[in-house]
Each structure stands twice: as C-alpha cells, then as structure tokens.
Amino acid sequence: MLKGQKGITLVALVITIIVLLILAGITISMTIGQRGILNRAKEAGQNYQNAAKQEEKDLLDINDEMENIVNSLR
C-alpha cells in the first residue's frame, strides 16, 4: 500500500465476511431449524387451539351441570 492511502486490508475483509457468514448461519438455524422459531410458533398455535377446544368443552360440561341442578330444584 502506498503511504497516505487508507482502506481496509484483504485480511480484515475476509474476517468480516467469515463473521457475517457465521451470524447468518446461526440466524437461519434458529429461524427454520427443528426447534426454530417458526416450528415453535406452529406448536404454540396448535397448543392454543387445543386449549381453546378443551375450554369450550369444559364450559359446556359446566353449563350442562348447572342446568341439571336448576332442573332438579324445580
């Protein structure tokens, strides 16, 4: 390099690219991997739907019990 010129060296550029590739790999694996964010979001959605169905069933059961109690008091 000539004196007075400023810039990045090839080594610094290669190291920067390697670090960026490592970060990209980690990000991709955390996003779409087996236990990644997308799969965990799908699981959470399914768990929510299952819980909502169970809660609806429980509420219907309680309502039936209450109607039976009210009808038995008449």
PLY file of the C-alpha trace (Angstrom):
ply
format ascii 1.0
element vertex 74
property float x
property float y
property float z
element edge 73
property int vertex1
property int vertex2
end_header
0.00 0.00 0.00
1.19 3.47 -0.72
1.81 5.87 2.12
-1.12 8.12 2.86
-3.73 5.79 1.39
-6.31 4.47 3.74
-8.51 1.46 3.29
-9.25 -1.98 4.61
-6.89 -4.85 4.13
-7.85 -8.10 2.45
-7.44 -9.93 5.78
-9.90 -7.60 7.50
-12.37 -8.06 4.67
-12.11 -11.86 4.79
-12.55 -11.92 8.57
-15.60 -9.67 8.29
-17.15 -11.93 5.65
-16.49 -15.03 7.78
-18.10 -13.43 10.84
-21.14 -12.41 8.77
-21.47 -15.95 7.37
-21.34 -17.41 10.87
-24.02 -15.00 12.07
-26.18 -15.75 9.03
-25.87 -19.49 9.68
-26.87 -19.11 13.30
-29.81 -16.90 12.37
-31.06 -19.31 9.72
-30.79 -22.33 12.02
-32.62 -20.50 14.81
-35.37 -19.49 12.41
-36.07 -22.63 10.42
-34.29 -25.37 12.35
-36.01 -28.29 14.07
-36.52 -26.23 17.26
-36.52 -22.93 15.37
-38.83 -20.00 15.88
-41.17 -21.00 13.04
-41.71 -24.53 14.34
-42.16 -23.30 17.88
-44.76 -20.80 16.66
-46.65 -23.60 14.89
-46.58 -25.68 18.08
-47.81 -22.74 20.12
-50.68 -22.20 17.68
-51.70 -25.84 17.89
-51.47 -25.79 21.69
-53.65 -22.68 21.77
-56.28 -24.28 19.53
-56.29 -27.45 21.64
-56.63 -25.44 24.84
-59.48 -23.39 23.35
-61.35 -26.57 22.34
-60.82 -28.06 25.81
-62.02 -24.88 27.49
-65.13 -24.82 25.29
-65.83 -28.46 26.20
-65.34 -27.73 29.91
-67.69 -24.74 29.73
-70.35 -26.84 28.01
-69.99 -29.52 30.69
-70.35 -26.94 33.47
-73.38 -25.44 31.72
-74.99 -28.89 31.50
-74.32 -29.50 35.19
-75.85 -26.14 36.12
-78.94 -26.86 34.03
-79.30 -30.26 35.71
-79.07 -28.67 39.15
-81.61 -25.97 38.26
-83.99 -28.54 36.76
-83.70 -30.76 39.83
-84.68 -27.83 42.08
-87.91 -27.19 40.20
0 1
1 2
2 3
3 4
4 5
5 6
6 7
7 8
8 9
9 10
10 11
11 12
12 13
13 14
14 15
15 16
16 17
17 18
18 19
19 20
20 21
21 22
22 23
23 24
24 25
25 26
26 27
27 28
28 29
29 30
30 31
31 32
32 33
33 34
34 35
35 36
36 37
37 38
38 39
39 40
40 41
41 42
42 43
43 44
44 45
45 46
46 47
47 48
48 49
49 50
50 51
51 52
52 53
53 54
54 55
55 56
56 57
57 58
58 59
59 60
60 61
61 62
62 63
63 64
64 65
65 66
66 67
67 68
68 69
69 70
70 71
71 72
72 73
